[in-house]
Amino acid sequence: MVASVTKATDNGSAISHNSAPVTGRVDGPPTITLNDSTFTDGDTISLNPDISDPDSVITSVAFYNGSTLLHTDADGSDGWSYDWTSPSSANHTVSAVATENGTTVSTTATFTYVATGPLGNPIIQANGIDFNWNAVDGADDYTVYRGTSSTTTLMTAITTIADTSFDDIGLSTSTLYYYRIAANIPATDTDPASQTEIGSDSFTTRAALSAASSLTASNAAEGKVNLSWTASTTSDVDGYEIQASTDGTTWNEIGTTGPSTTTYTDTSPTTDDTNYYRIVAYRGPESADPTSSASVAGPPPAPSAADGSFVSTASTVDQSYSHEIELSWTGSDSATQYKVYRAAASPSNTQPSFASASLLSNTTLASFADTAAVPGIIYSYFVQAFNSAGKASSPTKIETPMTPDAPTDLWASN
C-alpha cells in the first residue's frame, strides 16, 4: 500500500507543499513517513493510500485523526482515499486503517496544519511583532503601515524595505495593532509608478514577560548543586533557562526546565571554586530579565606548613609517663573546621594512603594532639579543611617520627 498526502487546494488553486509517500504491503505492517509537512489555512488535505497488493482482499479503509474517526471508505468507491477539509490549526497524527480478510493493518502519518493570514505566521512578543508576506512580481520594495485603528487613513508608514519580512519592535505590551503592506511598483515606459496593497492584518502584543525571582543555590551530595526559584507570574511562560558562570560575568546555558518546574540540580559544576547561577524565564524567542545571581563556594584551600612531633612526659609521682603526637598546620581563612585522619604503617605498607586512614577528630583549631598513639609505630596523619557548605579541601599529609618504645625502670628522686 502507498500512502501519502498528495494534494492541497485553496479556493481551487494548487498549493505547493512537501509530501513523502512510502510504500508498504497491506498484508505486512505498512508504514507512512510524512515528516514536517505543512498545510495552510483553507487547504483541503487529500489522504490517498494506494492498495497495490494483488493478493489482498481489502474490505474497508478508515481514517483517524488521533483516536477520532474522520471517514470510512467501506467499498473502495472513494478509491480508498479521503479529502479532509479545513482541519484545525495544530499538529495532527493521521492514521489509515485497512481491513483485509478480517485482519486490520494501519499506517500513520504526522503533519502540521497551520492557519496563516495575509501576513504569514507572525511571531508575536510583548514588545514586538515579526511578520512576513509574499513577494509581488515587479515590486521594488514594500511600505509597511501601522496604526491602532483599522481605518486606513489613520495608519502611518513606518518603513519601506526591499525584504518581504519585518520585525516591528519597541511596541507597547497587550496592545492591538493594525498593519497593511503595499508593494511599490516602479514606473515603466508605458505605466506610471504605482502602489498596490497586498495584505493587511491585526495582532495583539503579548503581556509583559515577568522574570523569575528568589533564586537560591545550595551544595548537595556528591558535589552537586541544588537550585530553586520563584516562578514567573506570566501565565504563558514557556520555561526557564539555567545559566552558570565561574566569575559572575560570563554566563553559559547549562539546562532548561518546563514552565511548571522551578528546581534544577547541576550534577557537574564547572569548577571546584565558586560557581554562580541565574535563571532566565523565556517565552518563544523572548527572554525576561535574569534573576539576581546565587553562588555556592568551592572547597577551601588545603592546610599547609603541616608538622608533627612526638612528645613524651615522665611522671615524678608514680613512675609512669604520658606520650602524644602533636600536629599543627596553617589553616585556611574560609575553613570552619578540620578533620584529622590517621593510618598506621606496617611492613607491607610503609607509606599508608589517605584511603586507608581513619577519622580521629573534628576540630576548629589548626592543631591536634593524638594521645592514643601506640609506642613503636609509625603513623601517617592527614588533615582536611571544610567550609560552611561542607566542601572539603584535598588532604594534607603530615609525616611524623616513629613513636619510641615506652621507657622502663623509670625512677624519680628528690
Sequence and secondary structure as in RCSB ss.txt:
>XXXX:A:sequence
MVASVTKATDNGSAISHNSAPVTGRVDGPPTITLNDSTFTDGDTISLNPDISDPDSVITSVAFYNGSTLLHTDAD
GSDGWSYDWTSPSSANHTVSAVATENGTTVSTTATFTYVATGPLGNPIIQANGIDFNWNAVDGADDYTVYRGTSS
TTTLMTAITTIADTSFDDIGLSTSTLYYYRIAANIPATDTDPASQTEIGSDSFTTRAALSAASSLTASNAAEGKV
NLSWTASTTSDVDGYEIQASTDGTTWNEIGTTGPSTTTYTDTSPTTDDTNYYRIVAYRGPESADPTSSASVAGPP
PAPSAADGSFVSTASTVDQSYSHEIELSWTGSDSATQYKVYRAAASPSNTQPSFASASLLSNTTLASFADTAAVP
GIIYSYFVQAFNSAGKASSPTKIETPMTPDAPTDLWASN
>XXXX:A:secstr
 EE EEEEEETTEEE      EE  TTS       SEEEETT EEEE  B   TT  EEEEEEEETTEEEEEESS
STT S EEEES  SEEEEEEEEEEETTEEEEEEEEEEEE  BTTBS EE SSEEEEE    TT SEEEEEEESSS
 GGG EEEEEESSSEEEEES  TT EEEEEEEEEE   SSS  EEEEEEEEEEE        EEEEEEE GGG E
EEEEE  S TT  EEEEEEESSSSS EEEEEE TT  EEEESS S SS EEEEEEEEETTEE      EEE    
   EEEEEEEEEEE SSSS EEEEEEEEEE  TT SEEEEEEEE BTTBSS  GGG EEEEEESSSEEEETT  T
T  EEEEEEEE TT  B   EEEE         S     
